[in-house]
Amino acid sequence: MNPAELTARTALSLIHARELSPVELAEACIVRTEAVNPAVNAICAWNPEMVLDAAREAEASLIRGASGRLIGLPIGVKDMIDVAGLPTTYGSELFADNLAKRDDPIVAGLKAEGAIMFGKTNCPEWSAGANTRNRVYGTTGNPYDPSKSAAGSSGGSAVALATGMVPLATGSDTGGSLRNPAAFCGVVGFRPSPGVVPGETRGIASQWLSTSGPMARSVDDVALMLDIMARPDRRDPFTSPVRDPIGYSAPGRADPSRLRIAATEDFGFAPVEGIVRRAFRKALASIPLEIEQAHPDCRGADRIFAVLRAVQFLGQHHDQVRDHPDMVGPNVRDNVQEGLGYSALDVARALTDQGDYYRRWQVWFEDHDLLLAPAVAISPRDWHELYPTRIDEIATESYYHWLACAYAATLSGHPCITIPCGLDETGLPFGLQLIGRRGADRALLAMAATFETIIAGLPDLRTPRPDISKLKSRPPLAEAPGFLDL
């Protein structure tokens, strides 16, 4: 097998057995990226020589007896956090020339375990939006059909994983930014409970809407990466001051016969496309487990998320919009304008209502272990459509309304994971979202690994890998009309 297509754990095993060198793995990922990235534009900034230098150092460390938990593994880093020596643009024209001088703590932690920072992965401007497009690096295309959206905002990471450019990647999630691209691209994205992965870049430190998390091609690889990303950090008010002694790298498997599982197509309020509903029903009908149709009380989710999201963007980006309106894209600009329209009472009520929302979810999960739902409300669409204005016959209320299946869980603070679950009727990937109890991240990983195994045994629900040979022969995405437009 081409080393670029190995899972992270398999590659690690071969590296430690001296059957694969870090340099060989890095070279395979570089060759794959040079061949495929022009068609999909997932890696937006990288330095192959820097990658090879790091791989040679990893190889030398192994000879000296080093045993880092990620030694020699190339990792894609979403262009929202710093990697020293590479640009950090946030997808913003205002930061197009910003060269990082230090490593973000997440990156530093990964490097400390021997990982190689392979390159930056593309994202929308300030991660605003679930279609990976910006005016700095352009559009990222879906690996199954580059004319379609890769979703977002961690779209570059998802595509890099799906096409074998890297075995692991970082992502972040507010309204599904880890889960949506994982669903569109046939990979795994994990949103942890607040505080598990501390972050310096969260817009409002006392709000849990945003968090970083791992992405990979398997649940076990996500667990491996989470174990390094999860750490105490007093700079994050949600963090635990003491590291979990068990960790996350070996979550095991859950006994499905003992799980109390519920499922919902729409949480009772989300606009969900018929294509997605049918794919979800097909999955439930195929999975041989007892599954109840139920969901928590999600009253007020749209309003709570709208207000808190807008206020977060207002606090972070008001001055940019005021001072440089022509250099700020429509999603960021619209969020700021929306935030300006809310009163102090609107914000106070949203915060209070989120507390009530959270408590209703805790009551519901007293009688359930796991909630299944679609990860995203639509099948991948043409990337020229910045966001869907209609879902079947329903007009969307905002550019993020189609993310309701994701932010329903975000508001609760519960951990969630998207795993591949076959193809929908258009031939594009369908992602199954699993939501666990608050703080039960390890248990959720075990349940997700169990579902991954079940799905692997069901031919109708398996997700094929993208056709690399077809991607190699496609014209560069940068030649497509509208590539840099918003």
N, C-alpha and C positions, 0 to 999 in steps of 0.2 A: 504493500500500500504506500502511496505517496505520503511522506511524513506530514505534509500540510493538512491531510485529512484525518489525522489521528486525534482522538480525544485527548484532553489535557492529561488525564490520569494514565492513559496508555503511553503517551509520549514520555511522561515522567518515569514510568516504570522502565522503559527502554533506555532512557538516559542513565538511570542509576545502575542498570545492568550492563552499561557500556556497549549497548547494541545500537544506540543512536547518540550522536554528539549534539550539543547545543548549536554548534556551527552548522551541522547538516540540517537541523530543524529550521534554523533561521534562514538558511539559503533556500530551502523548499518554500517557506512562506514568502520570501522576497520574489522568487520566480513566479509563484502563484499570483501575487499582487501585481507584478509588472504585466502579467498576461491578462488579468481579469478586471483589475480596478478601472481601466479606462471605460469599460462598459457600464459600470455601476457607480463609480465615484464614492466609494465608502471611506477609503483612507485619504484624508485631505491634506495631511502634512506628515512627512517622514524623512528620515535620512538613513538609507540602507547601510552606509558605512558605519554610522553610529550603532545600528543594530548588530552588525557583524563584529564590531569592537566589543560590544557587551556580550555577545555570544562567545567570543574567544576568552573573555574574562571569566564567564561562567564555566567554560571548559577547564580553564586553569584552576579555578576554585574546586572543581570536582576532583581534580588530580591531587590537590592539597588536602582533600578529605571533607570539603564542605558538604552540607546536606540540607540546603534550603528547601522549604516545602514547595517552591515553584521554580526551582533552579533550571534555567535554560528555556523557560516557556515564554514565547512572545505574547504580549498583551496589547490589545488596542485600547486606547484611552480616549474617551469622549472629549471633544474639544470644549469642555466646560471647566476642566481642572488642569493645573500646570504640570508639565513635564519639562524639567530644565533643559534648555537648548532647543526646544521646539516652540513654534508659535502657539499661543492661546488666544483665539480670536472671539470666542463665544458666538461665532457666526455673525459678528457685528462689524460693519464697515468702520466703526469708530475704533476698533481694536485690530484692524487688519494687519498692522505692523508690530503687534505686541509679542515680543519674544520672552518666554518665561525664563526667569533667572533662578528659580528654585523649584523643587518638587512639592506638589500638594501632599499633605500627610497620607492620603490614600496611596498615591504613587510611591512615596517613600517607604510605606509599609510593604508594598508589593516588591519593590527593589530589594528590601532587606531580606526577603526570602528567595532572592536569586532570579526574580522575573526580569524579563527584557522588555522595556517599553518600545513597542514596535513602531507606533505612529499614532497620530491623532485621528479620531473618527468623526465624520461630519455630523452636524446637528443643525436644527433651525436656529435663527437668531435668538440668543438667550434661552434656548429650549422652548420658545413660545410657539407651540403648534405641533401637530402630529403628522406633518409632512416635511421630510428632511430637505429643506431648500433654504438657501441664503444667498446674499449678494457677494459674499467673499469667495466661497468655494463652489457655489452652484447647487445642483440637485443631486440627490442620491437615488438611484433606481432600484427597483425590486429585483432580487437575484433570480426570480422565476420568470420575470418579464420586465426588463428595465424601462419599458414605457409606463409601468405602473408605480405607484408610490411604495416606498419602503416603510411608511409610517414614521413615527418619531415620538419623542425627539431623539432617542438613541438609535436612529436609523442607520447611521454609519457603522456603529458597533454590530448591529444585527446582521447587516449585509456582509461585513468582514468575516463574521463567524460562519455564516451560511455558505460562503464561497471558499472557505479554507485559508483565508489570509492570516488568521490568528485562531488559536484554540480557546482563548479567553478574552473578555473585554469588559470595560467598566461601562456603566450606564447610570442614569438618574431618572427619577420618576416623581411627577406631581399628579398629572391626570392620566397616567398610563404610559409614561415615556419609556419605561423599561418593557412593559407588557405588550403594548400595541405593536412596536416593531418586531418583537419576538414572534408575535402571532402572524404578522404579514410575511415574515421571512423564514418561518419554520425552525426557530431556535428556542432557547429557554431564557426567560428573564425573570429575576426574583426581586420583588420589592419587600425589604425587611420591615419589621416593626420599628417604630421610631426609637432612635438611640442605639440600635444594634450596629449600624455603620455611621459613625459620627461624621459630620460634615461642616466645613468652614464656609461653604458657598450657599447654604440655605438662606433664602431671602429674609425670612423672619425667624430668628433663632428659637423663639418660643412657640412656633407653629410647626406641626408635623406634616404639612402638605407635601414637602419635598424631601427626598432622601436619595442617597446613592445606593447602588446595588450591583451585583455581579450578573454577567450574561455569559452563556456558553452553549455548547451543542448538546449537553446532557445535564440531568439534574445532579448527578454525582460531581460533575465538574463545577457547577454553580456552588455546590456545598464546599468543595475544596477552596474556591476563591473567597467565599464568604468568611471562611474561618480565618483568613488573613485580614480581610477588610474590617471585620468586627473587632473592636478594641475599645477599651475605656478611653475617654477623652473629655476632660472637664470643660473644655471649650464648648461642648455641645450640652445644653441643659437637659436633654433627654437621655444622655448616656448613662449606663451603669458604671459606677466608680470601680467595680471589680470585674475582671474578665471572667466569663463563664468557664469553669474548669473543664467542662466536657467538650466545649467547642461545637463546631458544625460540620467538620470534614467527614464524619462517619455517621450520618443520620440513621442508617439502617433502612429497614422496610417496615411499613405498617401492616397489620393484619386487617385486610379489607372487610372481613366478616364481622369485625368488632367496631367498625366505624359507623357513626350516625351521619349519613350523607344526605344533603339536600341539594336541589338544583333550581336555578331560575334562568329564564331566557332574557329577562329585562329588569329585574329588581323591582318590578311594578311601576316603573316610570321611564325607563330608557328607551329612546327610539332605536329599534334594531331591525336591520334589513332582513327581508324574507330569506335571502340566500344564507345568511348567518343563522337564522332560526332553524332552517332545515338542516344545516350542517351540525348544529348543536343537538337537535333531536336525533339525528342519525348516530351521533356519538353515544348519547345516553342509551339508545336502543341496543347498541352493540356491546357496551360495557356490561359484563355479567354481574352486576351488583344491585342491591336494593337501594334505590334512590328516591327520596321523597321530593315532591314539588313544593318548595317553600322558600322564603327569603326573609331577612330582617325587615323591620319597618323603616323605610327609607324616605319618609316624608321630609320635604324641605331640602333634599340633596342638591337640586339644581341651584336654588337660591343661595344656600350656604357656600357652595363651591364658587359660584360666580362672584360673590362679594369678597370672600377671603383671597381668592386668586387675584382679583383685580387690585385689591389693597396691597398685596405683596408686590405686584408689578409697579404700582404707583410709588411705593417706598423706594424701590430699587432703581427705577428708570425715569421718574418724572423729569429730572434735570436734563437727561439726555434728549428726551422728546422736546423739551422746551428750548434747549440750546442748539440742537442739531436735528431739526425735524426731517430734513431731507436725507439724513443718513440712518434713520431708524425705520425698520420695516413695518408693514401694516399690522401684524399681530401684536407686536410690542406696543405700537402706538394706540391700537384699539383698547388694549388692556389698561393703559394709563388713562385714556379718556373715560373708560368705564369706571375706573376707580375714582376719578374726580367727581363723578356723578352720584356717588354714595355719600350719605350723611353719617355722622357719628352714631346715630341711632341704628342705621342699617348695619354698621359694623358690629355694634354691641349685640344686636339681635342675632347676627350670624354666628358670633362666638358663643352666645348662650345656646342657640339652637344646635350648634355642633356638639356641645356637651350633652344635650338631650339625645341627639342622634347616637353618640358614642354609647351612652348607657343603654339605649334600646338594643344595640348590637350585642352588648354584653349579656343581656337577658336572653336574647335569642340563642346565643352560642352556649348557654347553659345546657341546652337540649340537643346540640349539634356539634359535631367535630369538624365538619368540612362542608363548604359551600362551593358548588360548581356553577360556572357561568361562562358565556362567551367572553373572550378577552377584549374584543372590540366589536363595534356595532355594524360594521360594513365589511364587505370583501374589498381587497385592494382595487383602487381606481387609478385612472390616468393621473400622473403626478402634476400635470398642468393645473389640475383642480386643487387650489391651495387648501381648501377644506370643503366638505360636502354641504351644500345648501339645502338639500332634500335627502331624506332617507325613505325610500319608497314614496308614499304619499304625504309624508310628514315634513314640514319645513323646519329646519334646524333653527334654534334661537340664537346661536352664536357660533364662532369658529371652533369652539371646543365642545359643543353640545353632543357631538357624535362620540365623545369619550366618556359618556355617562356610565357605561359598564365598568369603566376603570375607576372613575372618581367616586362612585358609590362606595367602593372599598377604601379608597384613600382617606375619606372623611372619618372612617371608623378607626384608623390607626392599626388595622389588622394586617398581618403579612399576607402577601399574595404572590402567586407564581403562574406564569404562562408556559405551557408545554405544547409541542406540536401534536396535532390530532387529525392528521390526514389533510385531504384537499377538499375544498368546497366544489360546487357544481360548475364553477368557472375554471377549475383546474389550478387554483391558487391556494396557498396554505390557510388552514383554519387553526386557530389557537384556542386551547381550553384553559380557562382561568380557574385556579384552585385557591380558595381563601380559607385561612386557618384562624385559630383563636389568637387573640391579642397576646403577643409575647411568646407564642408557641412556634417559633420559627423552625426549630429543629424537627418538631413533630410534623409541621407542614412539609418540610423537605422529604421526610420519610414517606408521607402520604403521596407526594408528587412522584417519588421514585417508584412507588408501587403502581401508580396509574401509568407511568411511563412503560413499565414492564408489561402491564396488561395490554396497553395500546400496541406495543411491539408485536404481540401475539395475534393481533387482529388485522389481517391484510387490508381491509377497507379503511382502516384508520392510520395506517403508516404514512409517513410523509417522506417522499423521495427527496434526495438532495438535488439542488439546482444542477442543470446541465452545463458543466464547465466548458465543454467544447463549443457549445453554442455561444456562450458569453465571450469566449476568446475571439470568435469570428464577427462579433457585432461591432458596428462603428462606435467610436468614442461618444459617450453621452454628452460630452461638452459641445458636440456639433449639433445637438438637437435645438430647435428653436425654443426660446424661453428658458434655457438652461440657467441663466443668471438672473432672470426676472422674478419679481414677486407681484 
